[in-house]
Amino acid sequence: MRAFGPIAANGAGVRTNRRQPRALEVVPLPERIKRRVEAKRDAAFEPPEPSGGQAGGLGAGGDLLVPGSRGWREALASSEAASGGSQNGTCGVERPSLCPLPAPQSHPTDQPDTPLVSGGCPGTSPLPKKVKYSQKEREAVCQAAWQRRKEREAQRRQQEQEKEKKRALAKMLKAQRPGECQKYITVVLHPALLQVDSGGQILSALQAANYSCVVESQAVPCSITWRRKTVSPQVEEGDEWTEEPNVLVLLRLEEFLSMVHNYVQEAQGCTEGQKETLQSYVAHAMEQMPGKILALAVAGVENYFRSLKDQSKKRPRQAAVSGNQEEEQRKQRKKDVKGSGLEISRMDMEEALVDLQLGKQVQVSFFESWEELGEFATMFTKAVAEAPFKRQREKTGFSFYLEKGWCGGVKVDHSGKGLLEVWKRQIQQFNRVSIEMAEAVVSVYPSPQLLSQAYSRCSSEREQENLLANIPVRRGDGVTATSRRIGPELSRRIYLQMTSHDPDLYLDITG
């Protein structure tokens, strides 16, 4: 560590340095910081160096003042007093700023690692200049910001539309479910239906089932049609109604018997003029309501045939009338009944119905009373309401897939609940395997992996084939319970299914 001696000025104004050895002095850290701060402050207010290139300045007597000396401090204090304290605002004359001279060079070890006090002229650290943009650049920046804003708004609108579509789709699917679909169905009844005897019972039955009913004039008298409120992602609720393709027409008993009688007369070739039959009536109804699925309903047909049978039994016999007179009276009575068109046989009715089904694909339903007809109209309305849900459920992708009974699917959640039932159903797929036999195998080997590990521990193939043969199978409960074994045949088939690599292996005939 170098040490600098005192600096003196000779008569010629030349500065000399003398090296003097000094002992190592330990200065406390606060004192060293204080000294360095004072040195920095003195260096900041040091006057310009004379033209001779010497550090320091000239005093009042022309002597050279060394920075940090006593004379330098006195001269600095007198100059500050003469300036009148311009920093406090007491004098209007501003003291000229002094630019610091270079600080005395010292050994690098005398300086701290980082400056403790920052100082210097303002020009030494210029402030960053403010960037100025041209008009085109500002317009480009604004356009880019506006474009980003438009993109964010478009993305937000698209997300809202997708959410709205999902909500509308969920609402549409909910509207098709049983129990909810009835709320969107309205039954339309023809006014003539309510004018028929006991026709109001149909309206009462529909209203009792909480169906909305309206009375409107339609193309076919005594007909019932249905309307469905449209619920779709594109159409708001209540905006549109769609007509269902089904039509139920109620025929009075006299009309039905007359149409059947006309069909019989036409089939025998003794028709006088053009009379309405079941076929002609259905054809005319389909022309009035094109694209509809027609169904006919008649009440009181069985009562009619029952009354005919009772009348034939109660017909009085006149013993006094001879056999010829009785035969003539019977022929005359039959002729009169046929002429009135009110007496037909059950065979005639069945022939007319078969011809109607083959020619027009229309079926006729018969009911004993109007109460049963009202119940049928209620069930028909429920079937029409649930038709879209059933059609959607039938779209499974496989025509042979059955959703009922034991072959239905098994739900498996993320935790693995339901895998045991899947394993049991897999064993049930074998031919001639009951539920009890599958449960017996699953109770011993709860997973296919455990069964595969058991096969690997067997010493021979014969032992593997008979591994499941002695598992007991219990059927029934109590005193009627029976017990049997799985048997070697099923044990062999399960073994082949678990270990064979042949995809075309037929398990029932292998062996």
C-alpha positions as CSV (number, residue, x, y, z in Angstrom):
1,M,0.0,0.0,0.0
2,R,1.5,3.4,-1.1
3,A,1.4,6.4,1.1
4,F,1.6,10.0,-0.1
5,G,3.4,12.6,1.9
6,P,2.3,16.3,2.3
7,I,2.4,18.4,-0.8
8,A,4.3,21.8,-0.4
9,A,4.8,24.7,-2.7
10,N,8.3,26.2,-3.1
11,G,9.1,29.7,-4.1
12,A,9.0,28.9,-7.8
13,G,5.5,27.4,-7.4
14,V,6.6,23.8,-8.1
15,R,4.9,21.0,-6.2
16,T,7.0,18.3,-4.7
17,N,6.1,14.9,-3.2
18,R,8.1,13.1,-0.6
19,R,7.7,9.5,0.3
20,Q,7.6,8.8,4.0
21,P,7.0,5.5,5.5
22,R,4.1,5.3,7.9
23,A,2.8,2.6,10.1
24,L,-0.4,0.7,9.2
25,E,-3.3,2.6,10.7
26,V,-6.6,0.9,11.3
27,V,-9.4,3.4,10.7
28,P,-13.0,2.5,11.7
29,L,-15.4,2.0,8.9
30,P,-17.6,5.1,9.8
31,E,-14.5,7.3,9.8
32,R,-13.3,6.0,6.4
33,I,-16.8,6.6,4.9
34,K,-16.8,10.1,6.3
35,R,-13.4,10.9,4.8
36,R,-14.4,9.6,1.4
37,V,-17.6,11.7,1.4
38,E,-15.6,14.8,2.2
39,A,-13.1,14.0,-0.5
40,K,-15.9,13.6,-3.0
41,R,-17.5,16.8,-1.9
42,D,-14.2,18.8,-2.2
43,A,-13.5,17.3,-5.6
44,A,-17.0,18.4,-6.8
45,F,-16.3,22.1,-6.0
46,E,-12.6,22.2,-7.1
47,P,-11.8,25.2,-9.4
48,P,-10.3,24.8,-12.8
49,E,-6.7,23.8,-13.1
50,P,-4.2,26.7,-14.0
51,S,-2.8,26.8,-17.5
52,G,0.5,25.3,-16.2
53,G,-1.3,22.0,-15.7
54,Q,-0.9,22.0,-11.9
55,A,-3.7,20.8,-9.7
56,G,-5.2,23.2,-7.2
57,G,-5.8,27.0,-7.5
58,L,-4.3,30.4,-6.5
59,G,-5.1,32.1,-3.3
60,A,-5.5,35.8,-2.6
61,G,-1.8,36.3,-2.4
62,G,-1.1,34.4,-5.5
63,D,-0.1,31.2,-3.7
64,L,-1.0,27.8,-5.1
65,L,-3.7,26.0,-3.1
66,V,-3.7,22.3,-3.0
67,P,-7.2,20.6,-3.0
68,G,-7.9,19.3,0.5
69,S,-5.5,21.7,2.3
70,R,-6.5,24.2,4.9
71,G,-6.1,27.2,2.6
72,W,-8.3,25.6,0.0
73,R,-11.1,25.1,2.5
74,E,-10.8,28.7,3.8
75,A,-10.9,30.1,0.2
76,L,-13.9,27.9,-0.5
77,A,-15.8,29.1,2.6
78,S,-15.1,32.8,1.8
79,S,-16.4,32.3,-1.7
80,E,-19.6,30.7,-0.5
81,A,-20.1,33.6,2.0
82,A,-19.5,36.2,-0.7
83,S,-22.1,34.6,-3.0
84,G,-24.8,35.4,-0.4
85,G,-26.4,32.0,0.0
86,S,-28.2,32.0,-3.4
87,Q,-29.5,28.5,-2.5
88,N,-31.8,30.0,0.1
89,G,-33.1,32.6,-2.3
90,T,-31.8,35.7,-0.4
91,C,-29.8,37.0,-3.3
92,G,-30.7,37.4,-7.0
93,V,-27.1,36.8,-8.2
94,E,-26.5,33.2,-9.0
95,R,-23.1,31.8,-8.1
96,P,-21.4,30.3,-11.1
97,S,-21.1,26.6,-11.0
98,L,-17.7,25.1,-10.6
99,C,-16.8,22.2,-12.7
100,P,-14.7,19.7,-10.6
101,L,-11.1,19.1,-11.5
102,P,-9.8,15.6,-11.7
103,A,-9.4,14.1,-8.3
104,P,-5.8,13.3,-7.1
105,Q,-4.7,9.9,-8.3
106,S,-4.3,7.4,-5.6
107,H,-3.8,3.7,-5.3
108,P,-6.7,1.5,-6.4
109,T,-7.0,0.0,-2.9
110,D,-7.7,3.5,-1.4
111,Q,-11.0,3.8,-3.4
112,P,-14.2,1.9,-2.4
113,D,-15.6,-0.7,-4.7
114,T,-18.7,1.3,-5.4
115,P,-19.2,5.1,-5.0
116,L,-21.0,6.1,-1.8
117,V,-22.1,9.5,-3.0
118,S,-23.0,10.3,-6.6
119,G,-22.2,13.7,-7.9
120,G,-20.9,15.5,-11.0
121,C,-22.0,17.9,-13.6
122,P,-25.5,17.5,-15.1
123,G,-23.9,17.1,-18.5
124,T,-22.1,14.0,-17.6
125,S,-25.4,11.8,-17.6
126,P,-27.8,13.1,-20.3
127,L,-31.5,12.3,-20.0
128,P,-33.0,10.0,-22.7
129,K,-34.5,12.0,-25.5
130,K,-38.3,11.7,-26.1
131,V,-39.0,9.7,-29.2
132,K,-41.1,11.5,-31.8
133,Y,-43.3,9.6,-34.2
134,S,-44.5,10.8,-37.5
135,Q,-48.1,11.1,-38.5
136,K,-48.1,7.9,-40.5
137,E,-46.4,5.9,-37.7
138,R,-49.1,7.2,-35.2
139,E,-51.8,6.2,-37.6
140,A,-50.3,2.7,-38.1
141,V,-50.1,2.2,-34.3
142,C,-53.7,3.3,-33.8
143,Q,-54.8,1.1,-36.6
144,A,-53.0,-1.9,-35.2
145,A,-54.5,-1.3,-31.7
146,W,-58.0,-0.9,-33.3
147,Q,-57.5,-4.2,-35.2
148,R,-56.5,-6.0,-32.1
149,R,-59.6,-4.7,-30.3
150,K,-61.8,-5.8,-33.1
151,E,-60.3,-9.3,-33.1
152,R,-60.9,-9.5,-29.3
153,E,-64.5,-8.4,-29.7
154,A,-65.1,-10.9,-32.5
155,Q,-63.5,-13.7,-30.5
156,R,-65.7,-12.8,-27.5
157,R,-68.8,-12.7,-29.7
158,Q,-67.9,-16.1,-31.1
159,Q,-67.5,-17.6,-27.7
160,E,-70.9,-16.1,-26.6
161,Q,-72.5,-17.6,-29.7
162,E,-71.0,-21.0,-29.0
163,K,-72.2,-20.9,-25.4
164,E,-75.7,-19.8,-26.6
165,K,-75.8,-22.7,-29.1
166,K,-74.8,-25.2,-26.4
167,R,-77.5,-23.9,-24.1
168,A,-80.1,-24.0,-26.9
169,L,-79.0,-27.6,-27.8
170,A,-79.2,-28.7,-24.2
171,K,-82.7,-27.1,-24.0
172,M,-83.8,-28.8,-27.2
173,L,-82.6,-32.2,-25.9
174,K,-84.3,-31.6,-22.6
175,A,-87.6,-30.7,-24.5
176,Q,-87.5,-34.2,-26.1
177,R,-87.2,-36.2,-22.9
178,P,-90.2,-38.1,-21.5
179,G,-91.9,-35.9,-18.9
180,E,-90.8,-32.7,-20.6
181,C,-92.0,-33.3,-24.2
182,Q,-95.7,-33.2,-23.1
183,K,-95.3,-29.5,-22.2
184,Y,-94.5,-28.6,-25.9
185,I,-97.4,-30.5,-27.4
186,T,-100.8,-29.0,-28.3
187,V,-103.8,-31.3,-29.3
188,V,-106.0,-29.8,-32.0
189,L,-109.6,-31.2,-32.1
190,H,-112.2,-30.7,-34.8
191,P,-115.5,-29.0,-33.6
192,A,-117.6,-31.9,-35.0
193,L,-115.9,-34.2,-32.5
194,L,-117.4,-32.4,-29.5
195,Q,-120.9,-32.6,-31.1
196,V,-120.9,-36.3,-31.2
197,D,-122.6,-38.2,-28.4
198,S,-120.0,-38.7,-25.6
199,G,-117.3,-37.0,-27.7
200,G,-116.6,-34.6,-24.9
201,Q,-115.1,-37.5,-22.9
202,I,-112.1,-37.4,-25.2
203,L,-111.5,-33.7,-24.4
204,S,-111.9,-34.4,-20.7
205,A,-109.4,-37.3,-20.8
206,L,-106.8,-35.1,-22.6
207,Q,-107.2,-32.3,-20.1
208,A,-107.0,-34.7,-17.2
209,A,-103.6,-35.7,-18.5
210,N,-102.5,-32.0,-18.5
211,Y,-102.3,-31.7,-22.3
212,S,-103.0,-28.4,-23.9
213,C,-106.1,-28.6,-26.2
214,V,-107.6,-26.2,-28.8
215,V,-110.7,-26.6,-30.9
216,E,-110.2,-25.7,-34.6
217,S,-111.7,-26.5,-37.9
218,Q,-109.7,-29.0,-40.0
219,A,-109.9,-30.6,-43.4
220,V,-111.2,-34.0,-42.1
221,P,-114.3,-34.0,-39.7
222,C,-113.9,-35.6,-36.3
223,S,-110.1,-35.6,-36.6
224,I,-107.3,-35.0,-34.0
225,T,-103.9,-33.5,-34.9
226,W,-100.9,-32.3,-32.9
227,R,-98.6,-29.4,-32.9
228,R,-95.2,-29.2,-31.4
229,K,-93.5,-26.0,-30.1
230,T,-90.2,-25.6,-31.9
231,V,-87.1,-25.6,-29.6
232,S,-83.9,-25.3,-31.7
233,P,-80.6,-23.3,-31.6
234,Q,-81.8,-21.1,-34.4
235,V,-85.4,-20.4,-33.4
236,E,-86.3,-18.8,-30.1
237,E,-88.8,-20.4,-27.8
238,G,-92.4,-19.8,-28.8
239,D,-91.7,-18.4,-32.3
240,E,-92.8,-21.4,-34.4
241,W,-95.0,-24.4,-34.3
242,T,-94.5,-27.6,-36.3
243,E,-97.3,-29.9,-37.4
244,E,-96.9,-33.5,-36.4
245,P,-97.5,-36.0,-39.3
246,N,-100.0,-38.2,-37.3
247,V,-103.8,-37.8,-37.7
248,L,-106.4,-39.7,-35.7
249,V,-109.9,-39.8,-37.2
250,L,-112.9,-41.0,-35.1
251,L,-115.7,-42.7,-37.1
252,R,-119.2,-43.1,-35.7
253,L,-120.6,-46.6,-35.6
254,E,-123.3,-45.9,-38.2
255,E,-120.7,-44.4,-40.7
256,F,-118.4,-47.4,-40.3
257,L,-121.1,-50.0,-40.7
258,S,-122.4,-48.2,-43.8
259,M,-118.9,-48.1,-45.4
260,V,-118.4,-51.8,-44.7
261,H,-121.8,-52.6,-46.2
262,N,-121.0,-50.6,-49.3
263,Y,-117.7,-52.5,-49.6
264,V,-119.6,-55.8,-49.5
265,Q,-122.1,-54.7,-52.1
266,E,-119.3,-53.5,-54.3
267,A,-117.5,-56.8,-54.0
268,Q,-120.7,-58.7,-55.0
269,G,-121.2,-56.4,-58.0
270,C,-124.6,-55.2,-57.0
271,T,-123.8,-51.5,-56.3
272,E,-126.2,-49.0,-57.5
273,G,-124.4,-45.7,-58.0
274,Q,-121.1,-44.5,-56.4
275,K,-121.3,-45.2,-52.6
276,E,-118.5,-44.4,-50.1
277,T,-116.5,-47.3,-48.8
278,L,-113.6,-47.4,-46.3
279,Q,-111.1,-47.3,-49.2
280,S,-112.7,-44.3,-50.8
281,Y,-113.0,-42.5,-47.5
282,V,-109.3,-43.0,-46.6
283,A,-108.3,-41.9,-50.1
284,H,-110.3,-38.7,-49.8
285,A,-108.9,-38.0,-46.4
286,M,-105.3,-38.4,-47.6
287,E,-106.0,-36.0,-50.5
288,Q,-107.3,-33.4,-48.0
289,M,-104.3,-33.9,-45.7
290,P,-101.3,-34.9,-47.8
291,G,-98.2,-36.3,-46.1
292,K,-100.1,-37.3,-43.0
293,I,-100.1,-40.7,-41.3
294,L,-103.8,-41.7,-41.0
295,A,-105.3,-43.8,-38.2
296,L,-109.0,-44.7,-37.7
297,A,-110.8,-45.4,-34.5
298,V,-114.3,-46.7,-34.0
299,A,-116.2,-47.2,-30.7
300,G,-119.1,-49.6,-30.0
301,V,-118.4,-52.3,-32.7
302,E,-118.3,-55.2,-30.2
303,N,-121.5,-54.0,-28.6
304,Y,-123.2,-54.0,-32.0
305,F,-122.3,-57.6,-32.7
306,R,-123.3,-58.6,-29.2
307,S,-126.7,-57.0,-29.7
308,L,-127.2,-58.8,-32.9
309,K,-126.5,-62.1,-31.2
310,D,-128.9,-61.3,-28.4
311,Q,-131.6,-60.4,-30.8
312,S,-131.3,-63.6,-32.7
313,K,-131.7,-65.6,-29.5
314,K,-134.7,-63.6,-28.3
315,R,-136.6,-63.7,-31.5
316,P,-140.0,-65.3,-30.8
317,R,-141.1,-68.4,-32.5
318,Q,-144.6,-68.6,-33.7
319,A,-145.7,-72.2,-33.4
320,A,-148.9,-71.6,-35.3
321,V,-147.1,-70.4,-38.4
322,S,-146.2,-73.2,-40.7
323,G,-142.7,-73.9,-41.8
324,N,-143.2,-72.3,-45.2
325,Q,-144.6,-69.1,-43.8
326,E,-141.7,-69.0,-41.3
327,E,-139.2,-69.4,-44.0
328,E,-140.8,-66.7,-46.1
329,Q,-140.8,-64.3,-43.1
330,R,-137.1,-65.0,-42.4
331,K,-136.1,-64.2,-46.0
332,Q,-138.2,-61.0,-46.0
333,R,-136.7,-59.9,-42.7
334,K,-133.1,-60.5,-43.9
335,K,-133.9,-58.6,-47.2
336,D,-135.2,-55.7,-45.2
337,V,-132.1,-55.6,-42.9
338,K,-129.7,-55.8,-45.8
339,G,-131.6,-53.0,-47.6
340,S,-131.2,-50.8,-44.5
341,G,-127.4,-51.4,-44.5
342,L,-127.4,-51.9,-40.7
343,E,-126.6,-55.6,-40.5
344,I,-123.3,-57.0,-41.4
345,S,-121.4,-60.0,-40.3
346,R,-118.0,-60.1,-38.6
347,M,-116.6,-61.8,-41.7
348,D,-117.6,-58.9,-43.9
349,M,-116.0,-56.5,-41.6
350,E,-112.7,-58.4,-41.5
351,E,-112.6,-58.6,-45.3
352,A,-113.0,-54.8,-45.6
353,L,-110.3,-54.2,-43.0
354,V,-107.8,-56.5,-44.7
355,D,-108.4,-54.8,-48.0
356,L,-107.9,-51.4,-46.4
357,Q,-104.6,-52.5,-44.7
358,L,-103.2,-53.9,-48.0
359,G,-104.4,-51.1,-50.2
360,K,-103.9,-48.0,-48.1
361,Q,-101.7,-49.2,-45.2
362,V,-104.2,-47.8,-42.7
363,Q,-105.3,-49.7,-39.6
364,V,-108.5,-49.4,-37.6
365,S,-108.7,-49.6,-33.8
366,F,-111.9,-50.7,-32.1
367,F,-113.1,-49.8,-28.6
368,E,-116.0,-50.9,-26.6
369,S,-116.8,-47.4,-25.1
370,W,-116.0,-43.8,-25.5
371,E,-114.1,-43.9,-22.2
372,E,-111.6,-46.4,-23.7
373,L,-111.4,-44.2,-26.8
374,G,-110.5,-41.2,-24.6
375,E,-107.7,-43.2,-22.9
376,F,-106.5,-44.3,-26.4
377,A,-106.4,-40.7,-27.5
378,T,-104.3,-39.8,-24.4
379,M,-101.8,-42.7,-25.0
380,F,-101.6,-41.7,-28.7
381,T,-100.8,-38.1,-27.7
382,K,-98.0,-39.4,-25.4
383,A,-96.6,-41.5,-28.2
384,V,-96.6,-38.6,-30.6
385,A,-94.8,-36.4,-28.0
386,E,-92.1,-39.0,-27.3
387,A,-91.5,-40.0,-30.9
388,P,-88.4,-37.7,-31.5
389,F,-86.7,-38.9,-28.3
390,K,-87.3,-42.6,-29.3
391,R,-86.0,-42.0,-32.8
392,Q,-82.9,-40.4,-31.4
393,R,-82.3,-43.2,-29.0
394,E,-82.6,-45.8,-31.7
395,K,-79.6,-44.3,-33.6
396,T,-77.0,-46.5,-31.9
397,G,-74.9,-47.1,-35.0
398,F,-75.4,-50.9,-34.8
399,S,-78.7,-52.5,-35.9
400,F,-78.1,-55.6,-33.8
401,Y,-77.3,-53.7,-30.6
402,L,-79.9,-54.2,-27.8
403,E,-80.2,-51.8,-24.9
404,K,-82.6,-53.9,-22.8
405,G,-82.0,-56.8,-20.5
406,W,-78.7,-58.2,-19.5
407,C,-77.0,-57.2,-22.7
408,G,-77.2,-53.5,-21.9
409,G,-74.1,-51.4,-21.4
410,V,-72.4,-50.9,-18.1
411,K,-71.3,-47.5,-16.9
412,V,-67.7,-47.2,-15.6
413,D,-66.5,-44.1,-13.9
414,H,-63.0,-42.7,-13.5
415,S,-62.4,-44.4,-10.2
416,G,-63.0,-47.9,-11.8
417,K,-66.4,-48.5,-10.4
418,G,-68.2,-50.8,-12.7
419,L,-65.3,-52.9,-14.0
420,L,-66.4,-55.9,-12.0
421,E,-69.8,-55.8,-13.7
422,V,-68.0,-55.6,-17.1
423,W,-65.9,-58.6,-16.3
424,K,-69.1,-60.6,-15.3
425,R,-70.9,-59.5,-18.5
426,Q,-67.9,-60.7,-20.6
427,I,-68.2,-64.2,-19.1
428,Q,-71.9,-64.1,-19.7
429,Q,-71.3,-63.8,-23.4
430,F,-70.3,-67.4,-23.5
431,N,-72.9,-69.8,-24.8
432,R,-75.0,-71.6,-22.1
433,V,-73.6,-69.5,-19.3
434,S,-76.1,-68.2,-16.7
435,I,-75.8,-65.2,-14.4
436,E,-75.0,-67.5,-11.4
437,M,-72.1,-69.2,-13.2
438,A,-70.6,-65.8,-14.2
439,E,-71.0,-64.6,-10.6
440,A,-69.2,-67.8,-9.3
441,V,-66.2,-67.2,-11.6
442,V,-66.0,-63.5,-10.7
443,S,-66.2,-64.2,-7.0
444,V,-63.0,-66.3,-7.2
445,Y,-61.1,-64.2,-9.8
446,P,-62.4,-60.6,-9.6
447,S,-60.4,-59.5,-12.7
448,P,-59.0,-61.0,-15.9
449,Q,-55.5,-60.2,-14.8
450,L,-55.9,-62.3,-11.7
451,L,-57.2,-65.2,-13.8
452,S,-54.3,-64.8,-16.2
453,Q,-51.8,-64.9,-13.4
454,A,-53.4,-68.1,-12.1
455,Y,-53.0,-69.7,-15.5
456,S,-49.3,-68.8,-15.5
457,R,-48.8,-70.6,-12.2
458,C,-50.2,-73.9,-13.5
459,S,-47.7,-76.6,-14.4
460,S,-49.4,-78.1,-17.4
461,E,-52.0,-77.2,-20.0
462,R,-54.5,-79.8,-18.6
463,E,-54.3,-78.1,-15.3
464,Q,-55.0,-74.8,-16.9
465,E,-58.1,-76.2,-18.7
466,N,-59.5,-77.6,-15.5
467,L,-58.6,-74.6,-13.3
468,L,-62.3,-73.4,-13.0
469,A,-64.0,-76.7,-13.2
470,N,-64.5,-77.2,-9.5
471,I,-65.8,-73.7,-8.6
472,P,-69.3,-74.2,-7.0
473,V,-72.3,-72.5,-8.4
474,R,-75.3,-71.9,-6.1
475,R,-78.8,-71.3,-7.4
476,G,-81.7,-70.2,-5.3
477,D,-82.1,-69.5,-1.6
478,G,-83.2,-71.3,1.5
479,V,-84.3,-75.0,1.3
480,T,-84.8,-74.8,-2.4
481,A,-81.2,-73.8,-3.1
482,T,-79.1,-76.1,-5.3
483,S,-75.4,-76.3,-6.0
484,R,-73.4,-77.5,-8.9
485,R,-69.9,-77.0,-10.4
486,I,-68.7,-74.9,-13.3
487,G,-67.6,-78.1,-15.1
488,P,-64.7,-78.9,-17.4
489,E,-66.4,-77.7,-20.6
490,L,-66.9,-74.1,-19.5
491,S,-63.5,-74.0,-17.8
492,R,-61.9,-75.1,-21.1
493,R,-63.7,-72.5,-23.1
494,I,-62.8,-69.7,-20.7
495,Y,-59.1,-70.9,-20.8
496,L,-59.1,-70.8,-24.6
497,Q,-60.7,-67.4,-24.7
498,M,-58.1,-66.0,-22.3
499,T,-55.0,-67.6,-23.9
500,S,-55.6,-68.3,-27.5
501,H,-54.1,-66.1,-30.3
502,D,-56.4,-67.4,-33.0
503,P,-59.1,-64.9,-33.9
504,D,-61.1,-67.5,-35.8
505,L,-61.2,-70.0,-33.0
506,Y,-64.7,-71.5,-32.4
507,L,-64.9,-72.3,-28.8
508,D,-67.9,-74.7,-28.8
509,I,-66.4,-77.3,-31.2
510,T,-62.7,-77.0,-30.3
511,G,-61.3,-79.8,-28.3
